[in-house]
């Protein structure tokens, strides 16, 4: 019952920007877009989240379209350590709306 | 950066035995969660816990499962009578106001039921 659609896999050359798309056409006005990643059976790791403005932190940038129906996670200079499954999640930013993981995008960083 | 700590990292148990998986959430977080991931499958929500009681649980979280916060620092998941299909990675998570109530996950316990 994930509310997002992501490609199952993507490749990116090491050192290049990795752009991971996510469609969330049914997003509600009070729902945020969150990105997590899971590196080989480790616990999921929070990356970034946003409502409607673009966001940037030390890990990544999040670009959300004006209609909020899709977004792109950008890893500006991908390294081999960025090889992981990336999850795009839509939820309300409160304690009651639990995180539901879909299948995500498996990102392969190629040397 | 604060971490969620889980022990043990790997546990092997015989079918029918009870297991307790332990977690130490981030100290100022008030909301706690257990998830599991069967090999090759999605990460699945099991239960959320707040104010010393279960807030929400999934269909997976049946009477064989229970959670407890026995003291001010630990959060445990107990499986009373393990089955082969309980073999999975179990992840604990906690959240507070930071990161928009985003979760910080532990590194998981790999449970193998034989």
Interface residues (C-beta under 8 A of the other chain):
Chain A: X32 X34 X38 X41 X42 X43 X44 X45 X46 X49 X93 X94 X95 X96 X98 X99 X100 X101 X102 X103
Chain B: X4 X30 X31 X33 X35 X37 X42 X43 X44 X45 X48 X50 X55 X56 X89 X91 X93 X95 X99 X100 X101 X102 X103 X104 X105 X106 X107 X108 X110
